[in-house]
Amino acid sequence: MIEHGSMDLNEKIAVSKKMKEFIKDINDVFGILLEDPKDWFKGKGTSLPIPQEEIERLIEERRKARMEKNFKRADEIRDYLKSLGIILEDRIDGKTVWRLER
């Protein structure tokens, strides 16, 4: 949009201000652009269905169940959290992260 040399400094400043206003307007509608994505996905500012400590405890219990090849228990924990709107994502590095279903 702004090519080097195609606009003078004042024009670039004006476009920059318009873009900032546009981003602010988008944030006013959706309320997510100025938040840290990790906070947004974890539901910061919203109430969780169970305490975060309980979520982390269940994730650890699920991790142990998977290591013991108790996949039935691991699936029960995953399904329980999903019923509360908490989505688990198993990463390649072995970690499990969670987010609220949006």
N, C-alpha and C positions, 0 to 999 in steps of 0.2 A: 504494500500500500504506500509506504513512504520510501521512495527510492533515493539513494544518495544523489544529491545535487538537483533533484526535481522540485524541491520545496526550500524556501528560505527558512531560517531559524524560527521566525514568528509563526509561520504556517505549521511547522512541526510541533511547536508548543501548543498551538490551538487544537491540532488533531489529537495530541496527547491528552489534553484536558477533556476533549469530547469522549475519548476512549475511557478515561477514568470515570466519567459520569455514567457512561453506558454500563461499565462493570458494576458500579454502585447500584444502578437500577436493577440489574440482573440479580445481584445479591439481595436486594430488598424483596424481590419476588420469590427467589428460591432459598435464600438464607444459608447458602453453603460455600460460596466462593471465597469468603474471607476466613474460613475455619480451616484448621489443620485437618487434612483428610482422615488421619488416624482417629482424631477426636470425633469427627462426623460419623464415621462408620461404627465407632464404639458407642454412639448415642450420647455423647457429652451434651449436657443440657436437657436431656430427656430422662425420664425415670426408667430404670431397667426392671424387667419382670422379677429378677432375683438379684441379690447383691453381686457385684463384680467378683468378690472373693469366692463366692459359691460357683460362679462360672469357671473361674480358674481352677478351683478344686476338682470340679467335674471333668475338666479337660485333662488334668493330671491323672485322675482315676481312669479315664478312657485311654490315655497313653499307656498306662501300666497294663490294662486289660488287653490292649493290642499286642504288647510285648509278650504277654503270656498266651497269646493266640486265643483269647476269650473274646471272639468277635461278636458273639451274641450280646455280651455286656457292653462292649464298645458301641455297638449299634443302638442299644437301648439308651445310652447316654446321649448319643448324637440325636436320636429321634426325640428324646425328651427336650433337649435344648431347642431343637427346631420347632417343637410345639409351642415354645415360648417366644418364638420369633428370633432366636439366636442361631446364626448360621456358622458352622465350623468349616474351615478350609485347611486341609492338610497340605503342607508344602513339601517340596522335594527334599529340602534340608532336614526333614523330620519334625519340624515345628508345626503346631496347630495354632492358627489364629482364628479369632471370632469377630463377627460383626452383627449388627442388628439387621434384620430383613427390612428393607425399605420399599 
